[in-house]
Amino acid sequence: MSGTANIGVVGLAVMGSNLARNLASREGNTVAIYNRSHDKTETLVAEHPEAKFVPAYSYDEFAASLQKPRTAIIMVKAGGATDAVINALVEAFEPGDIIVDGGNALFTDTIRREKAVRETGINFVGAGISGGEEGALLGPSIMPGGSDESWVTLGPILKSIAAVAEGEPCVTHIGHDGAGHFVKMVHNGIEYADMQLIAEAYDLIRRATGKSPAEIADVFAEWNKGELESYLIEITAEVLRQMDADTGKPLVDVILDQAGAKGTGAWTVQTALNLGVPVSGIAEAVFARSLSSHPEQRSVSGELPGPSEGLSVEDTDEFIEQVRLALYASKIVAYSQGFDEIRAGAAEYNWTIDLGAVSKIWRGGCIIRAQFLNRIADAYAESPELSVLLTAPYFVDALGPAQAAWRHIVATAATAGIPAPAFASSLAYYDGLRADRLPAALVQGQRDFFGAHTYKRVDKEGTFHTLWSGDRSEVEAEDTH
Ligand SMILES: NC(=O)c1ccc[n+]([C@@H]2O[C@H](COP(=O)([O-])OP(=O)(O)OC[C@H]3O[C@@H](n4cnc5c(N)ncnc54)[C@H](OP(=O)(O)O)[C@@H]3O)[C@@H](O)[C@H]2O)c1
């Protein structure tokens, strides 16, 4: 006998319970729910009678409550818990059923799980879900991978609960097996960069102008009316305006300055290193959080010599505009690097990923939602094979007038001894791309000297080695890279 629910949710902590409520609020859905600890299931049923949940207290009961093909979304702690739930569902489900992992799984785990579950005839879909608890409740941005067959059943359900941006649901079938979780991982990496860049902008403005956090909140609120319009800029203004009830000070001044991380930024960088993609802006953002979180090192480093002069500017408005331009230019670099990583990942793992569609589903629901993503979608619509996003005409036009201010801000920060690692590394990446010649030629010479790693020449075909410890003549060689 088939059950009454068309969709189930396993894992009823904050994300799962909000997602279950979102599903239940949509026309035509009946939602079965299961959680390892029964109290969470009972609480959710009691607090939300309007959702008409179908509670289950064992995996068999959960399976029996679902219509066939059964579709269940897992929202549990990523890692071993996900494997435990998948194993239990595989036991209780039948071929043709669909198991969706909506947690923040590492994409290589998703590839492994998809392969193992597929052998049972059950479909497994790794789906990245962004937007935090509010997104899960009201409409997240969803990045599903998995088979085309699963997408037929799953697509309409996910479209019904996703955020809507400019009339379009923020969900698309990203690609097979781990493609969805890969794209979600890079989304989070870009989020790290975006947040760090905003933090650097705030720090520079505060130190240079002496404005209070509340006054800087006004600056961000103003910026949010222009090309920087985004959720992160909007919430930055909110955080800066917040006063601490206990002390009467700005909240930002009483929050300990040690940034936490849950690991998806580090995954983005580790994966980029493996793929050979320079995501330097994202990497600096991850490292900046690491540096902040070592108080023992910071406490012994406070006496290191720095510049004698602090930062002061004559024209405050002009400086703030220069910071805005530096932020915009660095943000273009961060997104360009992130999309570069997705392109490289797709090539490595044989996924067909529509980069324009990815930018569109990030316009709503998720943490990096921004107007700016429309420009990225336009760039890929115009040139789907674009190899470096920031070379699209729109971005070249934006970087032209921004670059002088960007250079000035990076130089000013360095001169005043203010760390702006994401601004500075984004600019270095930009100049690296622009350079006619890079000192990589010298690196190749050094590699050939100590390791006979060989080099190529600009003026003829072939691979060469100089007999450094002999007569220093050049010979043709095997290409050893
Ligand atoms: N929080 C966010 O903003 C956010 C945003 C995007 C994605 N995510 C991802 O969404 C997922 C859920 O996040 P969350 O914050 O709601 O919950 P969580 O704290 O990551 O996980 C708690 C849930 O996992 C269950 N669980 C843990 N070990 C288990 C096991 N061995 N077997 C069965 N269930 C087990 C818990 O069940 P019990 O109640 O029985 O302990 C509980 O339902 C995670 O993968 C997270 O990374 C979270």
Ligand as a Chemical Component Dictionary entry (heavy atoms), coordinates in Angstrom:
data_LIG
# 
_chem_comp.id                   LIG 
_chem_comp.type                 NON-POLYMER 
_chem_comp.pdbx_formal_charge   0 
_chem_comp.three_letter_code    LIG 
# 
loop_
_chem_comp_atom.comp_id 
_chem_comp_atom.atom_id 
_chem_comp_atom.alt_atom_id 
_chem_comp_atom.type_symbol 
_chem_comp_atom.charge 
_chem_comp_atom.model_Cartn_x 
_chem_comp_atom.model_Cartn_y 
_chem_comp_atom.model_Cartn_z 
_chem_comp_atom.pdbx_ordinal 
LIG N1  N1  N 0  21.953 26.073 9.430  1  
LIG C1  C1  C 0  22.065 26.635 8.238  2  
LIG O1  O1  O 0  21.938 27.860 8.060  3  
LIG C2  C2  C 0  22.311 25.787 7.035  4  
LIG C3  C3  C 0  22.291 26.376 5.765  5  
LIG C4  C4  C 0  22.457 25.571 4.668  6  
LIG C5  C5  C 0  22.660 24.211 4.823  7  
LIG N2  N2  N 1  22.696 23.657 6.072  8  
LIG C6  C6  C 0  22.901 22.218 6.183  9  
LIG O2  O2  O 0  21.646 21.611 6.467  10 
LIG C7  C7  C 0  21.856 20.444 7.266  11 
LIG C8  C8  C 0  21.009 20.540 8.515  12 
LIG O3  O3  O 0  21.427 21.670 9.258  13 
LIG P1  P1  P 0  20.782 22.029 10.667 14 
LIG O4  O4  O 0  21.514 23.230 11.157 15 
LIG O5  O5  O -1 19.298 22.102 10.547 16 
LIG O6  O6  O 0  21.059 20.747 11.562 17 
LIG P2  P2  P 0  22.433 20.137 12.167 18 
LIG O7  O7  O 0  22.663 20.764 13.491 19 
LIG O8  O8  O 0  23.506 20.224 11.158 20 
LIG O9  O9  O 0  22.025 18.605 12.369 21 
LIG C9  C9  C 0  21.080 18.204 13.332 22 
LIG C10 C10 C 0  20.174 17.148 12.756 23 
LIG O10 O10 O 0  20.945 16.000 12.366 24 
LIG C11 C11 C 0  20.364 14.847 12.978 25 
LIG N3  N3  N 0  21.366 13.803 13.184 26 
LIG C12 C12 C 0  22.614 13.954 13.664 27 
LIG N4  N4  N 0  23.239 12.760 13.703 28 
LIG C13 C13 C 0  22.367 11.850 13.215 29 
LIG C14 C14 C 0  22.430 10.445 12.972 30 
LIG N5  N5  N 0  23.551 9.755  13.222 31 
LIG N6  N6  N 0  21.346 9.835  12.461 32 
LIG C15 C15 C 0  20.224 10.534 12.194 33 
LIG N7  N7  N 0  20.103 11.858 12.376 34 
LIG C16 C16 C 0  21.166 12.507 12.885 35 
LIG C17 C17 C 0  19.828 15.378 14.274 36 
LIG O11 O11 O 0  18.939 14.458 14.836 37 
LIG P3  P3  P 0  18.678 14.460 16.437 38 
LIG O12 O12 O 0  17.657 15.500 16.681 39 
LIG O13 O13 O 0  18.198 13.086 16.709 40 
LIG O14 O14 O 0  19.995 14.750 17.103 41 
LIG C18 C18 C 0  19.173 16.657 13.784 42 
LIG O15 O15 O 0  17.946 16.413 13.145 43 
LIG C19 C19 C 0  23.361 20.373 7.534  44 
LIG O16 O16 O 0  23.967 19.522 6.595  45 
LIG C20 C20 C 0  23.815 21.788 7.313  46 
LIG O17 O17 O 0  25.179 21.867 6.936  47 
LIG C21 C21 C 0  22.510 24.423 7.168  48 
# 
loop_
_chem_comp_bond.comp_id 
_chem_comp_bond.atom_id_1 
_chem_comp_bond.atom_id_2 
_chem_comp_bond.value_order 
_chem_comp_bond.pdbx_ordinal 
LIG N1  C1  SING 1  
LIG C1  O1  DOUB 2  
LIG C1  C2  SING 3  
LIG C2  C3  SING 4  
LIG C2  C21 DOUB 5  
LIG C3  C4  DOUB 6  
LIG C4  C5  SING 7  
LIG C5  N2  DOUB 8  
LIG N2  C6  SING 9  
LIG N2  C21 SING 10 
LIG C6  O2  SING 11 
LIG C6  C20 SING 12 
LIG O2  C7  SING 13 
LIG C7  C8  SING 14 
LIG C7  C19 SING 15 
LIG C8  O3  SING 16 
LIG O3  P1  SING 17 
LIG P1  O4  DOUB 18 
LIG P1  O5  SING 19 
LIG P1  O6  SING 20 
LIG O6  P2  SING 21 
LIG P2  O7  DOUB 22 
LIG P2  O8  SING 23 
LIG P2  O9  SING 24 
LIG O9  C9  SING 25 
LIG C9  C10 SING 26 
LIG C10 O10 SING 27 
LIG C10 C18 SING 28 
LIG O10 C11 SING 29 
LIG C11 N3  SING 30 
LIG C11 C17 SING 31 
LIG N3  C12 SING 32 
LIG N3  C16 SING 33 
LIG C12 N4  DOUB 34 
LIG N4  C13 SING 35 
LIG C13 C14 SING 36 
LIG C13 C16 DOUB 37 
LIG C14 N5  SING 38 
LIG C14 N6  DOUB 39 
LIG N6  C15 SING 40 
LIG C15 N7  DOUB 41 
LIG N7  C16 SING 42 
LIG C17 O11 SING 43 
LIG C17 C18 SING 44 
LIG O11 P3  SING 45 
LIG P3  O12 DOUB 46 
LIG P3  O13 SING 47 
LIG P3  O14 SING 48 
LIG C18 O15 SING 49 
LIG C19 O16 SING 50 
LIG C19 C20 SING 51 
LIG C20 O17 SING 52 
# 
